[in-house]
Amino acid sequence: MPIEIEAKIPNIDVAACRTLLAAQGYSCTRPWSLMRRYTYFLTELNPSPAKWARVRDNGDGTVTMAFKHEHDGTDIHGTEEVEISVDSFENAATLLQKLGFEDRAHQENFRETWVKGETEVTLNQWPALPAFAEVEAASEDAVKAACQSLGFDYTQALFGGVGRVYEAYPDWAGNKVFAVRELTFAAYNQEAA
């Protein structure tokens, strides 16, 4: 299964990052848009919370379905991911529910995607969190090089699912994010950055 080679960089200034990305030759391939997702524990197959399925409306007319396995949330090579495109958010969610999978959470975030060569940088805003970037590339060295050129401190990078970002903040320590069923901006009376 493919490894997702991605580093999450917390506490970014979205406007400053946009300026820097454009100056360094990155192209914005998806403007700031709202994404919504349902996540499912795969308890019927394996009782591990480190494995989950996701159905996501990408906010740009596309919908994806993914299986993720976070076997080491402290390592850039620690998450496996298989993702496919589907034509209906509702039908994909219904399929997983009918197969008996537990609908764990409804989540949303805003995301903007920038690409240069094989490197993808996303700017993200999730409910109740400061904005953060994700830097994804084909290798750890490429991720580190992109982080360095963008002035991101790789030593502060987080790896794995978004839960790792939440856990980095005292109010969310101890996997509290996994107990939240509605992780939406409305649920936290918050507007995105």
C-alpha positions as CSV (number, residue, x, y, z in Angstrom):
1,M,0.0,0.0,0.0
2,P,1.4,3.5,-0.8
3,I,3.0,5.5,1.9
4,E,1.8,9.1,2.3
5,I,5.0,11.2,2.7
6,E,3.7,14.3,4.3
7,A,4.6,16.8,7.0
8,K,2.2,19.0,8.8
9,I,3.6,22.4,9.8
10,P,1.5,24.1,12.5
11,N,0.8,27.8,13.2
12,I,1.2,29.3,9.7
13,D,0.0,32.7,8.4
14,V,-2.1,31.8,5.4
15,A,-1.7,35.2,3.6
16,A,2.1,35.2,4.1
17,C,2.3,31.6,2.8
18,R,0.4,32.4,-0.3
19,T,2.8,35.2,-1.1
20,L,5.8,33.0,-0.5
21,L,4.5,30.1,-2.5
22,A,3.7,32.3,-5.5
23,A,7.2,34.0,-5.2
24,Q,8.8,30.5,-5.2
25,G,7.0,29.4,-8.4
26,Y,4.3,27.3,-6.9
27,S,0.9,27.4,-8.8
28,C,-2.4,27.5,-7.0
29,T,-4.3,24.5,-8.3
30,R,-7.3,24.7,-6.0
31,P,-8.4,27.9,-4.4
32,W,-9.5,28.2,-0.7
33,S,-12.6,25.9,-0.5
34,L,-14.6,24.1,2.0
35,M,-14.2,20.4,2.2
36,R,-16.5,18.1,4.2
37,R,-15.9,14.5,5.1
38,Y,-17.3,11.6,7.0
39,T,-14.9,9.2,8.7
40,Y,-15.5,5.6,9.7
41,F,-13.9,3.3,12.1
42,L,-13.3,-0.1,10.5
43,T,-14.1,-2.0,13.7
44,E,-15.8,-4.9,11.8
45,L,-12.5,-5.6,10.1
46,N,-10.0,-4.6,12.7
47,P,-10.7,-2.9,16.1
48,S,-7.8,-0.5,15.7
49,P,-8.6,3.3,15.7
50,A,-5.4,3.7,13.7
51,K,-7.3,2.4,10.6
52,W,-10.1,4.3,9.1
53,A,-12.0,5.1,5.9
54,R,-12.9,8.5,4.7
55,V,-15.4,9.9,2.2
56,R,-14.5,13.5,1.3
57,D,-16.2,16.2,-0.8
58,N,-13.2,18.1,-1.9
59,G,-15.1,21.4,-2.4
60,D,-14.1,21.6,-6.1
61,G,-16.6,19.2,-7.6
62,T,-14.6,16.0,-6.9
63,V,-15.3,13.3,-4.3
64,T,-12.7,10.8,-3.0
65,M,-12.9,7.8,-0.8
66,A,-9.8,6.6,1.1
67,F,-8.5,4.0,3.5
68,K,-5.8,5.1,5.9
69,H,-3.6,3.2,8.3
70,E,-1.5,5.2,10.7
71,H,1.0,2.7,12.0
72,D,3.4,5.3,13.4
73,G,2.1,8.8,13.9
74,T,5.6,10.1,14.8
75,D,7.3,9.2,11.5
76,I,6.9,10.8,8.0
77,H,6.6,7.2,6.6
78,G,4.1,6.2,9.2
79,T,0.8,6.5,7.3
80,E,-0.4,4.3,4.4
81,E,-3.2,5.6,2.2
82,V,-5.2,4.3,-0.7
83,E,-7.5,6.8,-2.3
84,I,-10.0,6.6,-5.2
85,S,-12.3,9.0,-6.9
86,V,-16.0,8.4,-6.6
87,D,-19.0,10.2,-8.2
88,S,-21.2,10.7,-5.2
89,F,-20.4,11.8,-1.6
90,E,-23.8,10.5,-0.4
91,N,-23.6,7.2,-2.2
92,A,-20.1,6.5,-1.0
93,A,-21.2,7.3,2.6
94,T,-24.2,5.1,2.3
95,L,-22.1,2.2,0.9
96,L,-19.8,2.3,4.0
97,Q,-22.8,2.5,6.3
98,K,-24.6,-0.4,4.6
99,L,-21.4,-2.4,4.9
100,G,-21.8,-1.9,8.7
101,F,-19.0,0.5,9.3
102,E,-19.3,2.9,12.2
103,D,-19.9,6.6,11.1
104,R,-17.4,8.2,13.6
105,A,-17.4,11.8,12.7
106,H,-18.5,14.6,10.4
107,Q,-15.7,17.0,9.7
108,E,-15.0,20.0,7.6
109,N,-12.0,22.2,6.8
110,F,-10.9,24.8,4.4
111,R,-8.0,24.0,2.1
112,E,-6.0,25.6,-0.7
113,T,-3.6,23.6,-2.8
114,W,-0.3,24.8,-4.4
115,V,1.9,22.6,-6.6
116,K,5.5,22.9,-7.9
117,G,6.9,19.9,-9.7
118,E,6.2,16.8,-7.6
119,T,5.7,18.8,-4.4
120,E,2.2,19.7,-3.1
121,V,1.6,22.3,-0.3
122,T,-1.8,22.7,1.2
123,L,-2.9,25.5,3.4
124,N,-5.5,24.3,5.9
125,Q,-7.9,25.7,8.4
126,W,-9.7,23.3,10.7
127,P,-12.3,24.2,13.5
128,A,-10.7,25.3,16.8
129,L,-7.1,25.3,15.4
130,P,-4.7,27.8,14.0
131,A,-4.0,27.3,10.3
132,F,-1.4,24.8,9.3
133,A,0.4,23.6,6.1
134,E,0.9,20.2,4.7
135,V,3.9,19.5,2.6
136,E,3.7,16.3,0.5
137,A,6.3,14.9,-1.9
138,A,7.7,11.6,-3.2
139,S,10.4,11.4,-0.6
140,E,11.3,12.6,2.9
141,D,14.3,14.5,1.4
142,A,12.0,16.4,-1.0
143,V,9.6,17.3,1.8
144,K,12.5,18.5,3.9
145,A,13.9,20.6,1.0
146,A,10.5,22.2,0.4
147,C,10.1,23.0,4.0
148,Q,13.5,24.6,4.1
149,S,12.9,26.7,1.0
150,L,9.6,27.9,2.4
151,G,11.1,28.7,5.8
152,F,9.1,26.1,7.6
153,D,10.8,24.6,10.7
154,Y,10.8,20.9,9.9
155,T,11.7,20.1,13.5
156,Q,8.2,21.2,14.4
157,A,6.6,19.0,11.8
158,L,3.8,16.6,12.8
159,F,3.0,13.4,11.0
160,G,-0.1,11.2,10.6
161,G,-3.7,12.3,10.5
162,V,-5.1,15.6,11.5
163,G,-5.7,14.2,15.0
164,R,-1.9,14.7,15.5
165,V,-2.3,18.4,14.9
166,Y,-5.2,18.7,17.4
167,E,-3.1,16.7,20.0
168,A,-0.4,19.3,19.8
169,Y,-2.6,21.8,21.6
170,P,-3.4,21.4,25.3
171,D,-7.2,21.6,25.0
172,W,-7.1,18.6,22.6
173,A,-4.4,16.5,24.3
174,G,-5.2,12.8,24.9
175,N,-7.0,12.1,21.6
176,K,-10.0,14.2,22.6
177,V,-10.6,15.0,18.9
178,F,-11.7,11.4,18.3
179,A,-14.6,11.9,20.7
180,V,-16.0,14.8,18.7
181,R,-18.8,13.8,16.4
182,E,-19.3,17.2,14.7
183,L,-16.0,18.8,13.9
184,T,-17.4,21.7,11.9
185,F,-17.0,25.5,12.0
186,A,-20.6,25.9,13.0
187,A,-20.2,23.6,16.0
188,Y,-17.4,25.9,17.2
189,N,-19.0,29.2,16.2
190,Q,-15.9,29.9,14.1
191,E,-15.2,31.4,10.7
192,A,-12.2,30.2,8.7
193,A,-9.0,32.4,8.4
